[in-house]
Amino acid sequence: MSKQYSKYKPSGIDWIGEIPSHWDLKKLKYLAKIMNGQDHKTVWDENGKYPIVGTGGEFGKANQYLHNRPSVILGRKGTIDKPQFWDTPFWTVDTAYYTNIPAHTNPRFFFYCCKTILFDLYKYGSAVPSMTQETLNQIKFATPPLTEQTAIASFLDEKIAQIDKLISNKQKLIELLKEERIATINEAVNGKGKNWEKKKLKYVAYLRDELIDTSDFKIAVENIESASGRLVNMGEDKNYEGQLSAFKKGDTIFNKLRPYLHKVYLAEKDGGLYGELLIVYSMDELIPEFLFFKLFSKEFIDIVDGSTQGTKMPRANWNDFISQLLISFPKDKKEQAIIVKLIQTETERIDHTISKIEKEIELMEEYRTTLISEVVTGKLKVTEN
C-alpha cells in the first residue's frame, strides 16, 4: 500500500475531502437498495436455523423478513450507528433496514463505507434516535471501480481482522487481571490465624437507616461498577425523585438486589443514594476499609447471592440472613490495617495495568476507525496483488 494516489480532485463534501481523480461520488441508493418489510420475498427457512438480527442484536419474532443475500444492516430506530454485515441467510426486523447489493458494488466495500457514516449529522430524535430511508439513500460515498473496491475490501478485511485479534487478546488479559484482583482481595480477608476470630456480622457492623431530602453527592446502583468498587457515569443527571438514604464517609454500600452483580462501594465522603442498597458501617472491632473488603470479597458475595429470594429481581435480606453471617477477622486493628494496605497496593498495581491496556485498546479502536476512513475515501492507496 503506497501513501497516496497520483491525482486528486475535490469531492465537495467536507468530511470526505479530496478523492482520487478517477473515483466517483455516488449516493448510497446507487450502491445498494435499502429494503423494508414490503420488499421481502419468502425464502424457506430449514428447521428455523437462521438467526434474527438487527443493529441492536437479536430481536423478538414479530414482523420478521428473511433475506438470503450478502447484506449490510443499517439502523432504523434505536441503535443506528453500528452497521452489520451478513453473508448468510438471516431474519431481519422492523427496527432495521437491510440492503440488496447489486453486482456493480462489492458488498464488503459497501459495508466499510457505511462504517464511515456520520450518523449524528443525519439522525432525528433523542430518546430513540432514528434514520429515514430517504436520508440514508442520499448519503454520498467516494466510489472507485469494482476491481478497486474488491482490493480495498480484501485489504481492510485482513487488516481489521488483525486489529480485532489484538484487541480481543488485550480484552482477555483485562479479564484475567480482574480475576486476579478479586482473588487477591478474597484471599487476604478470608485468611485464618491465631489472632483471628469469628462473629456474626450484626455484632461488628450496623445498618444505617436515615433519610435525607437532598445531597451534593448522589449515587445509585448503576453508578457502582461491577467487581471493582469504583463509581462510574457520575456526570449523568438521572433526575431521581424522592428521598435519599444517607451514608457517611467510610460506610460500605452493598447492593442487595441481584448480589451476583458484585456492586459494593466504600464511601469516600458523605452523601445520599437511591435504590435498594444497604448502608453498612463498622463498629469498634473493625476498621471501615477491612469491613468493605470483607463484604466485597467473592466468598461473601457468593454466600449472599445463594440466599436470594425471587426470580426476576432476586433480593438478599439483611435481618434474616446477611446480618447473621459469621465474619472472620483479626482481633488486632493494626493487622487489619496491614491487610488493607496489602490489598490496596496490589489492586492499585492491577488497576494501573488494566488502565494502561484499556488506553491501548482505545488507541487501536481509533486507528481501526481512521484506517477504514482513510482507505475508503482514497487518502491511502491499496495496491492490487
KEKE-3310 file (N, C-alpha, C; in steps of 0.2 Angstrom, whole numbers, plus 5000, padded with zeros to 4 digits):
npx = (5004:5004:5007:4998:4987:4990:4984:4971:4955:4943:4930:4919:4913:4914:4919:4923:4933:4946:4946:4953:4956:4951:4940:4922:4909:4896:4879:4871:4860:4863:4873:4868:4852:4840:4830:4814:4800:4790:4796:4801:4804:4798:4808:4813:4815:4825:4821:4821:4833:4840:4847:4840:4842:4848:4852:4854:4857:4850:4832:4814:4801:4792:4785:4796:4808:4814:4831:4842:4854:4871:4872:4871:4866:4857:4854:4837:4829:4833:4848:4857:4870:4878:4883:4880:4887:4881:4883:4876:4860:4847:4835:4827:4821:4808:4815:4826:4835:4838:4849:4849:4862:4869:4877:4887:4893:4904:4901:4907:4915:4905:4900:4911:4911:4899:4902:4908:4899:4893:4883:4877:4875:4864:4854:4837:4827:4829:4828:4825:4835:4833:4833:4829:4824:4825:4835:4846:4848:4852:4865:4882:4896:4913:4918:4927:4931:4925:4934:4944:4937:4935:4949:4951:4942:4947:4959:4956:4948:4958:4967:4959:4954:4966:4969:4957:4959:4971:4965:4955:4963:4969:4958:4955:4966:4963:4952:4958:4966:4957:4951:4962:4963:4951:4953:4964:4959:4950:4957:4965:4957:4950:4958:4966:4971:4980:4977:4964:4946:4929:4913:4896:4890:4881:4886:4897:4895:4883:4867:4864:4851:4844:4835:4837:4833:4840:4857:4873:4881:4876:4872:4868:4863:4867:4878:4889:4902:4903:4912:4923:4922:4922:4916:4905:4900:4896:4893:4881:4864:4852:4839:4832:4819:4811:4815:4832:4843:4854:4872:4888:4905:4916:4907:4901:4893:4881:4875:4860:4850:4850:4864:4874:4879:4889:4891:4898:4903:4915:4912:4918:4915:4903:4886:4871:4860:4850:4838:4839:4849:4861:4867:4881:4889:4905:4908:4917:4926:4931:4940:4934:4939:4943:4931:4924:4932:4929:4916:4916:4922:4924:4920:4911:4901:4896:4890:4880:4873:4868:4858:4847:4830:4816:4813:4814:4819:4830:4833:4843:4841:4844:4841:4837:4846:4860:4865:4867:4877:4893:4908:4925:4940:4955:4959:4967:4967:4978:4983:4973:4974:4986:4983:4973:4981:4990:4981:4977:4989:4992:4980:4980:4991:4987:4975:4981:4988:4977:4971:4981:4981:4968:4969:4977:4969:4959:4967:4969:4956:4953:4963:4958:4946:4951:4959:4950:4942:4952:4956:4944:4940:4950:4962:4973:4981:4977:4986:4984:4985)
npy = (4994:5010:5028:5038:5042:5046:5058:5069:5075:5088:5083:5090:5088:5090:5081:5071:5076:5078:5067:5052:5056:5047:5042:5041:5051:5044:5042:5033:5026:5022:5013:5002:4994:5000:4990:4985:4979:4978:4974:4961:4944:4928:4915:4898:4893:4882:4871:4882:4888:4900:4915:4929:4945:4962:4980:4981:4969:4953:4951:4950:4940:4946:4953:4949:4947:4937:4936:4932:4935:4942:4956:4973:4978:4991:5004:5008:5012:5016:5008:5015:5018:5007:4998:4982:4967:4954:4938:4926:4918:4927:4933:4948:4963:4975:4986:4988:4992:4982:4978:4976:4972:4976:4969:4978:4983:4980:4970:4970:4981:4991:4989:4994:5007:5011:5011:5023:5033:5048:5047:5055:5067:5065:5059:5059:5063:5061:5053:5040:5038:5039:5035:5039:5031:5038:5048:5040:5035:5046:5049:5052:5043:5041:5033:5020:5010:4994:4983:4989:4992:4979:4976:4985:4981:4968:4971:4978:4969:4960:4968:4973:4962:4958:4969:4967:4955:4958:4967:4959:4950:4958:4962:4950:4948:4959:4954:4943:4949:4956:4945:4941:4952:4951:4938:4941:4950:4942:4931:4938:4944:4933:4925:4914:4914:4914:4925:4928:4929:4924:4932:4935:4946:4956:4959:4966:4976:4988:4993:5007:5018:5031:5045:5058:5074:5079:5080:5084:5075:5062:5045:5030:5013:5010:5017:5011:5002:4985:4973:4980:4991:5004:5021:5025:5035:5047:5059:5060:5066:5060:5063:5059:5055:5058:5054:5052:5039:5042:5041:5039:5045:5032:5022:5006:5002:4992:4981:4974:4969:4957:4952:4945:4954:4960:4973:4984:4997:5008:5022:5038:5050:5059:5057:5054:5041:5032:5019:5001:4998:4993:5001:5000:5001:5000:4994:4996:4985:4983:4990:5003:5000:4987:4981:4984:4977:4964:4963:4965:4954:4939:4927:4931:4937:4927:4918:4927:4929:4916:4916:4923:4928:4927:4928:4936:4948:4945:4946:4949:4947:4957:4957:4943:4935:4941:4949:4939:4931:4923:4932:4932:4939:4948:4951:4961:4978:4984:4974:4972:4984:4982:4972:4978:4988:4980:4974:4986:4990:4980:4980:4992:4991:4982:4988:4999:4993:4988:5000:5005:4995:4997:5010:5007:4998:5008:5016:5008:5005:5018:5019:5009:5014:5026:5020:5013:5024:5032:5023:5020:5032:5036:5042:5034:5023:5007:4994:4983:4965)
npz = (5000:4995:4999:4994:4980:4963:4958:4963:4966:4971:4982:4986:4998:5015:5025:5018:5009:4997:4983:4974:4957:4948:4954:4958:4965:4974:4978:4991:4987:4974:4976:4983:4987:4999:5009:5015:5025:5015:5004:5005:5000:5002:5009:5010:5027:5033:5046:5055:5056:5054:5060:5070:5067:5069:5071:5084:5089:5093:5091:5094:5088:5080:5065:5055:5042:5030:5023:5010:5004:5003:5014:5021:5036:5042:5054:5059:5070:5086:5090:5079:5074:5071:5059:5052:5044:5034:5027:5026:5026:5035:5047:5047:5056:5060:5066:5059:5043:5029:5015:4998:4987:4973:4958:4953:4965:4977:4991:5004:5003:5002:5015:5023:5019:5024:5038:5039:5040:5046:5058:5068:5061:5053:5060:5068:5083:5100:5112:5106:5094:5076:5059:5043:5028:5016:5020:5022:5009:5002:5006:5002:4995:4992:4977:4970:4954:4952:4953:4961:4972:4977:4980:4990:4999:5002:5007:5019:5026:5030:5037:5047:5054:5060:5068:5076:5082:5090:5099:5105:5112:5121:5128:5134:5142:5151:5158:5164:5173:5181:5187:5194:5203:5211:5217:5224:5234:5240:5245:5255:5264:5270:5277:5289:5306:5322:5329:5324:5324:5325:5322:5322:5308:5312:5325:5323:5314:5309:5302:5293:5293:5288:5282:5270:5262:5251:5243:5239:5234:5226:5223:5213:5211:5198:5196:5203:5198:5193:5202:5205:5213:5210:5206:5192:5178:5184:5180:5174:5173:5182:5186:5198:5209:5225:5242:5249:5254:5268:5268:5276:5276:5274:5276:5270:5255:5249:5237:5238:5229:5217:5220:5214:5204:5210:5216:5226:5237:5244:5254:5250:5254:5263:5258:5248:5243:5230:5228:5230:5241:5253:5268:5277:5292:5301:5318:5333:5332:5319:5306:5294:5281:5281:5283:5272:5262:5266:5264:5251:5246:5235:5241:5251:5243:5235:5245:5250:5238:5236:5244:5240:5236:5225:5207:5195:5201:5211:5229:5243:5261:5274:5289:5291:5285:5280:5290:5300:5296:5299:5302:5299:5306:5310:5327:5331:5326:5320:5312:5304:5297:5290:5282:5274:5268:5261:5251:5245:5239:5230:5222:5217:5208:5199:5194:5188:5178:5171:5167:5158:5148:5143:5138:5127:5120:5116:5108:5098:5093:5088:5078:5070:5065:5059:5049:5041:5036:5030:5019:5012:5007:4999:5003:5007:4997:4990:4984:4971:4971)
capx = (5000:5008:5004:4993:4986:4994:4980:4965:4950:4938:4923:4913:4910:4920:4921:4927:4939:4948:4946:4957:4953:4947:4934:4916:4905:4889:4874:4870:4855:4866:4877:4864:4845:4838:4824:4810:4795:4786:4800:4804:4802:4798:4813:4812:4820:4826:4822:4821:4840:4843:4847:4836:4847:4847:4858:4854:4857:4844:4826:4809:4799:4786:4787:4802:4808:4820:4835:4847:4860:4875:4869:4873:4860:4858:4849:4831:4827:4837:4855:4858:4877:4883:4881:4882:4887:4879:4884:4872:4853:4845:4829:4828:4815:4806:4819:4832:4835:4843:4851:4851:4869:4870:4884:4892:4896:4907:4897:4912:4917:4900:4900:4916:4908:4894:4906:4911:4893:4892:4876:4875:4873:4858:4848:4832:4825:4835:4826:4825:4837:4831:4836:4824:4827:4827:4841:4852:4849:4856:4872:4887:4902:4919:4917:4931:4929:4923:4941:4947:4933:4937:4955:4951:4938:4951:4965:4953:4946:4964:4970:4954:4955:4972:4967:4952:4963:4975:4960:4952:4968:4970:4952:4955:4971:4960:4948:4962:4968:4951:4950:4967:4961:4946:4956:4969:4955:4947:4962:4968:4952:4947:4963:4965:4977:4979:4973:4958:4940:4923:4907:4891:4891:4877:4889:4903:4893:4876:4864:4862:4844:4842:4833:4838:4830:4845:4864:4878:4884:4871:4874:4863:4866:4871:4884:4894:4904:4903:4918:4929:4921:4923:4910:4905:4894:4894:4891:4874:4859:4847:4833:4829:4814:4810:4821:4838:4846:4860:4878:4894:4912:4919:4902:4901:4887:4881:4869:4856:4846:4855:4870:4879:4882:4896:4892:4900:4907:4917:4910:4924:4913:4896:4881:4864:4859:4844:4838:4839:4856:4862:4872:4883:4895:4908:4908:4924:4931:4933:4941:4930:4941:4943:4924:4922:4935:4926:4909:4917:4926:4919:4917:4905:4896:4893:4886:4874:4869:4864:4852:4842:4823:4813:4816:4816:4823:4832:4835:4845:4838:4849:4839:4836:4852:4866:4867:4868:4883:4899:4913:4931:4944:4960:4957:4971:4966:4984:4984:4968:4976:4991:4980:4970:4987:4992:4976:4977:4995:4991:4974:4982:4996:4982:4971:4986:4989:4971:4970:4986:4979:4962:4971:4980:4963:4956:4971:4968:4950:4954:4967:4954:4941:4954:4961:4944:4940:4957:4956:4938:4940:4956:4968:4978:4980:4978:4989:4981:4991)
capy = (5000:5017:5033:5041:5041:5052:5064:5070:5081:5090:5080:5095:5086:5092:5075:5066:5080:5076:5060:5051:5059:5043:5039:5045:5052:5041:5042:5026:5022:5019:5007:4997:4996:4999:4986:4985:4973:4977:4972:4955:4938:4922:4910:4893:4893:4875:4870:4888:4888:4906:4920:4935:4950:4969:4984:4981:4962:4949:4954:4946:4936:4949:4957:4947:4946:4933:4938:4926:4938:4947:4962:4977:4980:4998:5005:5012:5015:5014:5008:5017:5019:5001:4994:4975:4964:4947:4935:4920:4920:4929:4936:4955:4965:4982:4991:4989:4991:4978:4980:4972:4974:4974:4966:4983:4985:4975:4970:4972:4988:4995:4989:4998:5014:5013:5012:5030:5037:5052:5046:5061:5073:5063:5056:5063:5061:5060:5047:5035:5040:5036:5036:5038:5028:5043:5051:5036:5035:5052:5050:5051:5040:5040:5026:5018:5005:4987:4979:4993:4991:4972:4976:4988:4976:4962:4974:4980:4963:4957:4972:4974:4956:4958:4973:4965:4950:4961:4970:4953:4947:4963:4961:4944:4950:4963:4949:4939:4954:4957:4939:4941:4957:4948:4933:4944:4953:4936:4928:4942:4945:4927:4921:4911:4914:4913:4931:4929:4927:4925:4934:4937:4952:4961:4961:4970:4981:4990:4995:5014:5019:5038:5048:5065:5076:5081:5079:5086:5069:5057:5039:5024:5006:5010:5021:5007:4997:4978:4969:4985:4996:5011:5024:5027:5039:5051:5066:5060:5068:5055:5066:5054:5059:5055:5055:5049:5036:5045:5037:5043:5043:5025:5017:5001:5002:4985:4980:4968:4967:4954:4952:4942:4959:4962:4980:4986:5003:5011:5029:5042:5056:5059:5058:5051:5036:5030:5012:4995:4997:4993:5005:4996:5004:4996:4995:4997:4980:4983:4997:5003:4998:4980:4978:4985:4972:4958:4962:4965:4948:4934:4922:4934:4939:4920:4916:4931:4928:4910:4916:4927:4926:4930:4925:4941:4953:4942:4951:4946:4950:4959:4954:4936:4932:4944:4951:4933:4928:4924:4936:4931:4945:4949:4955:4967:4983:4985:4968:4973:4989:4979:4968:4983:4991:4975:4974:4992:4991:4975:4982:4998:4989:4979:4994:5003:4989:4987:5006:5005:4991:5000:5015:5004:4996:5014:5019:5003:5006:5024:5018:5005:5019:5030:5016:5012:5031:5034:5019:5021:5039:5036:5045:5029:5018:5000:4991:4976:4960)
capz = (5000:4995:5003:4990:4973:4960:4957:4967:4964:4976:4982:4988:5005:5020:5029:5013:5007:4990:4982:4968:4951:4944:4958:4958:4971:4972:4983:4994:4983:4968:4978:4986:4988:5005:5009:5021:5025:5009:4998:5006:4997:5006:5007:5015:5032:5035:5053:5059:5058:5053:5066:5069:5068:5068:5073:5092:5092:5092:5092:5095:5082:5076:5059:5053:5035:5028:5017:5009:5000:5007:5015:5026:5040:5044:5060:5058:5076:5092:5088:5072:5072:5071:5053:5052:5038:5035:5021:5026:5027:5041:5048:5050:5059:5058:5069:5055:5036:5026:5009:4992:4985:4966:4955:4952:4971:4982:4997:5009:5002:5004:5022:5026:5018:5029:5044:5040:5040:5052:5060:5072:5057:5050:5064:5072:5089:5105:5116:5102:5088:5070:5052:5037:5022:5011:5022:5020:5002:4999:5009:4997:4996:4987:4975:4964:4950:4956:4954:4966:4978:4979:4983:4996:5004:5004:5012:5025:5029:5033:5042:5053:5057:5064:5074:5081:5086:5095:5104:5109:5116:5127:5132:5138:5148:5156:5162:5169:5178:5185:5191:5199:5208:5215:5220:5229:5240:5243:5249:5260:5270:5272:5280:5296:5310:5329:5332:5321:5327:5321:5325:5317:5306:5316:5331:5321:5309:5309:5296:5293:5291:5289:5275:5269:5256:5246:5244:5234:5232:5225:5219:5213:5209:5191:5197:5205:5193:5195:5204:5205:5219:5208:5203:5185:5175:5189:5177:5171:5178:5181:5189:5203:5213:5232:5247:5248:5260:5269:5270:5279:5274:5277:5275:5264:5252:5247:5233:5240:5223:5212:5223:5209:5200:5214:5217:5233:5236:5251:5253:5251:5258:5265:5253:5248:5237:5228:5226:5236:5243:5260:5270:5282:5295:5306:5325:5336:5331:5313:5303:5289:5275:5281:5283:5265:5258:5268:5261:5243:5244:5231:5246:5254:5238:5233:5250:5250:5232:5236:5249:5237:5235:5219:5201:5191:5204:5217:5234:5249:5267:5280:5295:5291:5283:5279:5297:5303:5293:5303:5299:5302:5306:5315:5333:5331:5321:5316:5307:5299:5293:5286:5276:5269:5264:5256:5246:5241:5235:5224:5217:5213:5203:5194:5191:5184:5172:5167:5164:5153:5142:5141:5133:5121:5116:5114:5103:5092:5090:5085:5072:5065:5063:5055:5043:5036:5033:5025:5013:5008:5004:4994:5006:5006:4991:4991:4978:4969:4971)
cpx = (5004:5004:4998:4992:4989:4990:4973:4961:4945:4932:4917:4910:4916:4923:4925:4933:4940:4948:4950:4953:4949:4941:4928:4913:4898:4885:4873:4865:4857:4871:4874:4857:4843:4831:4821:4805:4791:4789:4802:4800:4803:4804:4812:4817:4820:4826:4823:4829:4843:4842:4843:4841:4845:4852:4858:4855:4851:4837:4820:4806:4793:4789:4794:4802:4815:4824:4840:4852:4864:4872:4872:4867:4862:4852:4843:4829:4832:4845:4856:4865:4881:4880:4884:4882:4885:4880:4880:4865:4852:4838:4831:4821:4814:4811:4826:4831:4840:4844:4852:4857:4870:4877:4889:4895:4898:4904:4901:4914:4912:4899:4905:4914:4903:4896:4908:4905:4893:4885:4873:4872:4866:4852:4843:4830:4831:4834:4827:4828:4835:4834:4831:4828:4829:4834:4847:4853:4853:4863:4877:4893:4907:4919:4922:4928:4929:4930:4944:4943:4935:4944:4955:4947:4943:4957:4962:4951:4953:4967:4965:4954:4961:4971:4962:4955:4967:4970:4957:4957:4969:4964:4952:4960:4967:4955:4952:4964:4963:4950:4956:4966:4956:4949:4961:4965:4952:4951:4965:4963:4949:4953:4962:4971:4975:4975:4967:4952:4934:4917:4902:4891:4887:4880:4895:4901:4885:4874:4862:4855:4842:4841:4835:4834:4834:4852:4868:4881:4879:4874:4868:4866:4870:4877:4890:4896:4905:4911:4924:4928:4922:4916:4911:4899:4892:4891:4884:4869:4853:4840:4829:4824:4813:4816:4827:4840:4853:4866:4883:4900:4914:4913:4903:4894:4886:4874:4865:4852:4851:4862:4876:4882:4888:4897:4892:4904:4908:4916:4916:4922:4906:4891:4874:4864:4852:4844:4839:4846:4857:4868:4875:4889:4898:4908:4916:4929:4934:4935:4937:4932:4941:4936:4922:4925:4932:4920:4910:4920:4921:4916:4910:4899:4892:4888:4879:4870:4865:4858:4846:4835:4820:4817:4819:4820:4825:4835:4838:4842:4844:4847:4840:4842:4859:4869:4869:4874:4889:4905:4920:4936:4949:4957:4961:4970:4972:4985:4979:4971:4982:4988:4977:4976:4990:4987:4976:4983:4994:4985:4976:4987:4991:4978:4975:4987:4983:4970:4975:4983:4972:4963:4974:4974:4960:4960:4970:4962:4950:4957:4962:4949:4945:4956:4955:4942:4945:4957:4950:4936:4946:4962:4974:4976:4982:4980:4986:4987:4991)
cpy = (5006:5022:5036:5040:5047:5058:5063:5076:5082:5086:5084:5093:5087:5086:5070:5070:5078:5069:5058:5053:5054:5040:5044:5046:5050:5041:5034:5022:5019:5014:5001:4999:4994:4995:4986:4979:4972:4974:4964:4949:4932:4917:4905:4893:4886:4874:4876:4889:4895:4911:4926:4941:4957:4973:4984:4974:4958:4952:4948:4943:4940:4953:4955:4945:4942:4935:4933:4929:4942:4953:4966:4979:4987:5000:5010:5016:5012:5014:5009:5017:5013:4996:4987:4972:4956:4944:4928:4922:4922:4932:4943:4957:4973:4988:4992:4989:4986:4980:4975:4975:4972:4972:4972:4986:4979:4975:4972:4979:4993:4995:4994:5006:5016:5014:5019:5035:5041:5052:5052:5067:5071:5061:5061:5059:5060:5054:5040:5037:5036:5039:5035:5035:5033:5047:5047:5035:5041:5053:5048:5047:5040:5033:5025:5012:4998:4984:4983:4992:4984:4972:4979:4984:4971:4965:4975:4974:4960:4961:4973:4968:4955:4963:4970:4959:4952:4964:4964:4950:4951:4963:4955:4945:4954:4958:4945:4943:4955:4951:4939:4946:4954:4943:4936:4947:4947:4932:4932:4943:4939:4922:4918:4912:4914:4919:4933:4926:4928:4927:4935:4944:4957:4963:4966:4976:4982:4993:5002:5015:5026:5041:5055:5067:5077:5080:5081:5080:5063:5051:5034:5018:5006:5014:5017:5002:4990:4976:4974:4989:5003:5014:5026:5031:5043:5058:5066:5062:5064:5057:5062:5058:5055:5056:5050:5045:5039:5040:5042:5041:5037:5020:5012:5001:4996:4984:4973:4965:4964:4954:4950:4948:4962:4969:4982:4992:5006:5019:5033:5048:5055:5060:5055:5046:5034:5022:5007:4994:4997:4997:5002:5000:5000:4999:4996:4991:4980:4990:4997:5000:4990:4977:4979:4979:4965:4957:4962:4958:4943:4929:4925:4935:4932:4918:4920:4930:4921:4910:4920:4924:4930:4928:4931:4946:4950:4946:4946:4950:4951:4956:4947:4932:4935:4946:4945:4929:4928:4927:4934:4937:4945:4953:4962:4972:4984:4980:4969:4979:4987:4975:4973:4986:4986:4975:4980:4993:4986:4977:4988:4996:4986:4984:4998:4999:4988:4994:5007:5001:4994:5006:5012:5001:5002:5016:5014:5004:5013:5023:5014:5009:5023:5026:5015:5019:5033:5030:5020:5027:5041:5040:5041:5024:5011:4997:4984:4971:4956)
cpz = (5000:4998:5000:4983:4970:4959:4961:4964:4970:4976:4983:4995:5010:5023:5024:5011:4999:4990:4975:4962:4947:4948:4956:4965:4970:4979:4985:4989:4977:4969:4980:4987:4995:5005:5015:5020:5019:5004:4999:5002:5002:5004:5013:5020:5035:5043:5057:5061:5057:5058:5064:5071:5066:5071:5081:5094:5089:5094:5093:5088:5078:5070:5056:5045:5033:5022:5016:5004:5005:5008:5021:5030:5043:5049:5057:5064:5082:5091:5081:5069:5071:5065:5054:5045:5039:5028:5021:5027:5034:5041:5050:5052:5058:5061:5064:5047:5034:5018:5004:4988:4978:4964:4955:4959:4975:4989:5003:5009:5004:5012:5025:5024:5023:5036:5045:5040:5047:5055:5064:5067:5054:5054:5066:5078:5094:5109:5112:5095:5082:5064:5047:5031:5017:5013:5020:5013:4999:5002:5003:4999:4990:4984:4969:4960:4954:4958:4960:4973:4981:4983:4989:5001:5007:5009:5019:5029:5033:5039:5048:5057:5062:5070:5079:5085:5092:5101:5108:5114:5122:5131:5137:5144:5153:5161:5166:5175:5183:5190:5196:5205:5213:5220:5226:5235:5244:5248:5255:5266:5273:5275:5287:5300:5318:5332:5328:5325:5323:5325:5319:5315:5310:5322:5329:5317:5310:5302:5297:5290:5292:5282:5275:5262:5250:5248:5238:5230:5232:5221:5218:5211:5203:5191:5200:5200:5196:5196:5204:5211:5217:5206:5196:5183:5180:5186:5174:5176:5177:5184:5193:5207:5220:5236:5246:5255:5262:5271:5272:5276:5278:5277:5269:5261:5248:5243:5235:5234:5218:5214:5218:5205:5204:5214:5224:5233:5243:5250:5255:5254:5259:5259:5253:5242:5236:5227:5232:5237:5250:5262:5277:5285:5300:5313:5327:5334:5324:5310:5297:5283:5275:5280:5275:5261:5260:5264:5253:5241:5240:5236:5249:5249:5236:5238:5250:5244:5232:5241:5246:5236:5229:5213:5197:5194:5211:5222:5240:5255:5272:5286:5296:5289:5283:5286:5301:5301:5298:5299:5303:5301:5311:5321:5333:5325:5317:5311:5302:5294:5288:5280:5271:5265:5259:5250:5242:5236:5229:5219:5214:5207:5197:5190:5186:5177:5167:5163:5158:5147:5139:5136:5127:5117:5113:5108:5096:5089:5086:5078:5067:5062:5057:5048:5038:5033:5028:5019:5009:5005:5000:4997:5006:5000:4993:4984:4977:4968:4964)
residu = (MET:SER:LYS:GLN:TYR:SER:LYS:TYR:LYS:PRO:SER:GLY:ILE:ASP:TRP:ILE:GLY:GLU:ILE:PRO:SER:HIS:TRP:ASP:LEU:LYS:LYS:LEU:LYS:TYR:LEU:ALA:LYS:ILE:MET:ASN:GLY:GLN:ASP:HIS:LYS:THR:VAL:TRP:ASP:GLU:ASN:GLY:LYS:TYR:PRO:ILE:VAL:GLY:THR:GLY:GLY:GLU:PHE:GLY:LYS:ALA:ASN:GLN:TYR:LEU:HIS:ASN:ARG:PRO:SER:VAL:ILE:LEU:GLY:ARG:LYS:GLY:THR:ILE:ASP:LYS:PRO:GLN:PHE:TRP:ASP:THR:PRO:PHE:TRP:THR:VAL:ASP:THR:ALA:TYR:TYR:THR:ASN:ILE:PRO:ALA:HIS:THR:ASN:PRO:ARG:PHE:PHE:PHE:TYR:CYS:CYS:LYS:THR:ILE:LEU:PHE:ASP:LEU:TYR:LYS:TYR:GLY:SER:ALA:VAL:PRO:SER:MET:THR:GLN:GLU:THR:LEU:ASN:GLN:ILE:LYS:PHE:ALA:THR:PRO:PRO:LEU:THR:GLU:GLN:THR:ALA:ILE:ALA:SER:PHE:LEU:ASP:GLU:LYS:ILE:ALA:GLN:ILE:ASP:LYS:LEU:ILE:SER:ASN:LYS:GLN:LYS:LEU:ILE:GLU:LEU:LEU:LYS:GLU:GLU:ARG:ILE:ALA:THR:ILE:ASN:GLU:ALA:VAL:ASN:GLY:LYS:GLY:LYS:ASN:TRP:GLU:LYS:LYS:LYS:LEU:LYS:TYR:VAL:ALA:TYR:LEU:ARG:ASP:GLU:LEU:ILE:ASP:THR:SER:ASP:PHE:LYS:ILE:ALA:VAL:GLU:ASN:ILE:GLU:SER:ALA:SER:GLY:ARG:LEU:VAL:ASN:MET:GLY:GLU:ASP:LYS:ASN:TYR:GLU:GLY:GLN:LEU:SER:ALA:PHE:LYS:LYS:GLY:ASP:THR:ILE:PHE:ASN:LYS:LEU:ARG:PRO:TYR:LEU:HIS:LYS:VAL:TYR:LEU:ALA:GLU:LYS:ASP:GLY:GLY:LEU:TYR:GLY:GLU:LEU:LEU:ILE:VAL:TYR:SER:MET:ASP:GLU:LEU:ILE:PRO:GLU:PHE:LEU:PHE:PHE:LYS:LEU:PHE:SER:LYS:GLU:PHE:ILE:ASP:ILE:VAL:ASP:GLY:SER:THR:GLN:GLY:THR:LYS:MET:PRO:ARG:ALA:ASN:TRP:ASN:ASP:PHE:ILE:SER:GLN:LEU:LEU:ILE:SER:PHE:PRO:LYS:ASP:LYS:LYS:GLU:GLN:ALA:ILE:ILE:VAL:LYS:LEU:ILE:GLN:THR:GLU:THR:GLU:ARG:ILE:ASP:HIS:THR:ILE:SER:LYS:ILE:GLU:LYS:GLU:ILE:GLU:LEU:MET:GLU:GLU:TYR:ARG:THR:THR:LEU:ILE:SER:GLU:VAL:VAL:THR:GLY:LYS:LEU:LYS:VAL:THR:GLU:ASN)
# end
